């Protein structure tokens, strides 16, 4: 199974099953977390499709849920990729602004 970090999209080469303390080598996000689980569903009231699972309040922190199953498509974009794109765009804008000032 090929996995990606739910937060930054980094390809993961971790051994399954994921330990409770496993983190992403790139962004250090917890991997044994609801956001990485196949049962996670942001559209549901408790954000979990597994009705028998105990309620977990913080969906991004490591937990001990016995129903946890990692899902390969946990990464939805955003996070670090969006931040980097925005940073690159703002750097380019500032650079062009500085260049126009030197030509005045």
C-alpha positions in Angstrom: 0.0 0.0 0.0 1.4 3.4 -1.0 0.7 6.1 1.6 0.9 9.9 1.7 0.9 12.1 4.7 -2.5 13.5 5.3 -1.1 17.0 6.0 1.7 17.6 3.5 1.3 14.9 0.9 4.8 13.4 1.4 5.1 9.9 0.1 5.6 7.6 3.1 7.8 4.6 3.3 6.7 3.4 6.7 5.9 -0.2 7.7 2.4 -1.2 8.4 0.8 -1.3 10.8 1.5 2.3 11.8 2.6 2.6 15.4 0.8 5.1 17.6 3.8 7.4 17.7 4.6 7.3 13.9 5.1 10.8 12.4 5.7 12.2 9.0 9.4 12.6 8.3 8.7 15.9 6.4 6.1 17.8 8.5 6.1 15.8 11.7 2.3 15.3 11.6 1.0 12.3 13.6 0.1 9.5 11.2 -2.0 7.3 13.6 -4.6 10.1 13.6 -8.2 10.3 12.5 -7.3 12.4 9.5 -5.2 9.5 8.2 -7.9 6.9 8.7 -10.2 5.4 6.1 -13.2 5.9 8.5 -12.6 9.7 8.7 -15.4 11.7 7.2 -15.6 15.4 7.7 -19.2 15.4 6.6 -20.4 13.3 9.5 -21.3 14.6 13.0 -18.5 12.9 14.8 -16.4 12.8 11.6 -16.1 9.0 11.7 -18.0 6.4 9.7 -17.3 3.7 12.3 -20.2 3.9 14.7 -18.6 1.6 17.3 -15.4 3.7 17.5 -14.9 5.9 20.6 -15.2 9.6 20.1 -11.9 11.4 19.4 -12.0 15.1 19.8 -8.7 16.1 18.1 -8.6 14.5 14.7 -5.0 15.5 13.9 -3.3 14.1 17.1 -2.2 10.5 17.6 -4.8 8.3 19.2 -5.3 4.7 20.2 -8.4 3.9 18.2 -8.7 0.2 17.5 -10.6 0.9 14.3 -7.8 2.8 12.7 -7.0 1.8 9.1 -4.6 4.0 7.1 -6.0 5.3 3.8 -3.8 6.1 0.8 -5.9 9.0 -0.3 -5.8 10.9 3.0 -4.0 13.9 1.5 -6.5 16.4 0.0 -4.2 19.1 -1.0 -3.6 22.3 0.9 -1.4 22.5 3.9 2.3 22.8 3.1 1.7 22.8 -0.6 -0.6 25.8 -0.5 1.7 27.6 1.9 4.6 27.1 -0.5 2.6 28.2 -3.5 1.4 31.3 -1.7 5.0 32.1 -0.5 6.4 31.7 -4.0 3.7 34.0 -5.4 4.2 36.6 -2.8 8.0 36.5 -3.2 7.6 37.0 -6.9 5.2 39.9 -6.3 7.6 41.6 -3.9 10.5 41.1 -6.2 8.7 42.7 -9.1 7.6 45.6 -6.8 11.2 46.2 -5.7 12.4 46.2 -9.3 9.8 48.7 -10.4 10.9 51.0 -7.5 14.5 50.9 -8.6 13.6 52.0 -12.2 11.7 55.1 -11.0 
